[in-house]
């Protein structure tokens, strides 16, 4: 049987995960504005949210 309690306890502080996700989202948003609508016409704000959500900024460290 596995240790379920350690699975649900975050390895990084909550503020760290929120901060990394926010910085990632803002960087992608600024990049889209700089590139312009002509280059990224197919991308909307929903696409950026999905990209930012899929990217796992705060990764769990591997245990040895």
C-alpha beads as a LAMMPS data file, in Angstrom:
LAMMPS data file: protein, C-alpha beads

64 atoms
63 bonds

1 atom types
1 bond types

-500.0 500.0 xlo xhi
-500.0 500.0 ylo yhi
-500.0 500.0 zlo zhi

Masses

1 110.0

Atoms # bond

1 1 1 0.000 0.000 0.000
2 1 1 1.353 3.425 -0.893
3 1 1 1.670 6.435 1.364
4 1 1 -1.329 8.567 0.288
5 1 1 -0.700 11.323 2.801
6 1 1 2.636 12.251 1.212
7 1 1 0.922 12.285 -2.186
8 1 1 -1.474 15.063 -1.181
9 1 1 1.020 17.170 0.779
10 1 1 2.556 19.751 -1.588
11 1 1 6.319 19.553 -2.044
12 1 1 6.579 23.305 -2.621
13 1 1 4.806 26.116 -0.769
14 1 1 1.466 27.204 -2.230
15 1 1 2.661 30.769 -2.825
16 1 1 5.571 29.445 -4.888
17 1 1 3.243 27.552 -7.222
18 1 1 0.873 30.503 -7.570
19 1 1 3.749 32.898 -8.232
20 1 1 5.332 30.667 -10.879
21 1 1 2.019 30.126 -12.640
22 1 1 1.260 33.855 -12.629
23 1 1 4.686 34.772 -13.987
24 1 1 4.360 32.131 -16.718
25 1 1 0.915 33.395 -17.711
26 1 1 2.024 37.036 -17.799
27 1 1 5.145 36.206 -19.818
28 1 1 3.067 34.357 -22.413
29 1 1 0.532 37.182 -22.505
30 1 1 3.257 39.803 -23.071
31 1 1 4.858 37.603 -25.729
32 1 1 1.560 37.352 -27.590
33 1 1 1.116 41.139 -27.459
34 1 1 4.662 41.749 -28.725
35 1 1 4.403 39.211 -31.546
36 1 1 1.098 40.691 -32.646
37 1 1 -2.193 39.347 -33.894
38 1 1 -0.826 38.692 -37.366
39 1 1 1.612 36.059 -36.121
40 1 1 -0.574 34.559 -33.412
41 1 1 -4.017 35.070 -34.872
42 1 1 -5.082 31.549 -33.950
43 1 1 -4.247 31.921 -30.264
44 1 1 -6.713 33.360 -27.802
45 1 1 -6.623 33.984 -24.074
46 1 1 -8.103 30.527 -23.485
47 1 1 -5.190 28.941 -25.339
48 1 1 -2.721 30.824 -23.166
49 1 1 -4.536 29.678 -20.030
50 1 1 -4.369 26.070 -21.211
51 1 1 -0.663 26.370 -22.006
52 1 1 0.021 27.935 -18.614
53 1 1 -2.065 25.279 -16.877
54 1 1 -0.468 22.363 -18.669
55 1 1 3.007 23.588 -17.952
56 1 1 3.812 22.306 -14.529
57 1 1 5.901 25.114 -13.083
58 1 1 6.244 23.760 -9.548
59 1 1 7.468 20.215 -10.093
60 1 1 7.669 17.677 -7.311
61 1 1 11.284 16.823 -6.526
62 1 1 12.270 13.229 -7.110
63 1 1 12.926 11.244 -3.988
64 1 1 15.913 8.957 -3.873

Bonds

1 1 1 2
2 1 2 3
3 1 3 4
4 1 4 5
5 1 5 6
6 1 6 7
7 1 7 8
8 1 8 9
9 1 9 10
10 1 10 11
11 1 11 12
12 1 12 13
13 1 13 14
14 1 14 15
15 1 15 16
16 1 16 17
17 1 17 18
18 1 18 19
19 1 19 20
20 1 20 21
21 1 21 22
22 1 22 23
23 1 23 24
24 1 24 25
25 1 25 26
26 1 26 27
27 1 27 28
28 1 28 29
29 1 29 30
30 1 30 31
31 1 31 32
32 1 32 33
33 1 33 34
34 1 34 35
35 1 35 36
36 1 36 37
37 1 37 38
38 1 38 39
39 1 39 40
40 1 40 41
41 1 41 42
42 1 42 43
43 1 43 44
44 1 44 45
45 1 45 46
46 1 46 47
47 1 47 48
48 1 48 49
49 1 49 50
50 1 50 51
51 1 51 52
52 1 52 53
53 1 53 54
54 1 54 55
55 1 55 56
56 1 56 57
57 1 57 58
58 1 58 59
59 1 59 60
60 1 60 61
61 1 61 62
62 1 62 63
63 1 63 64
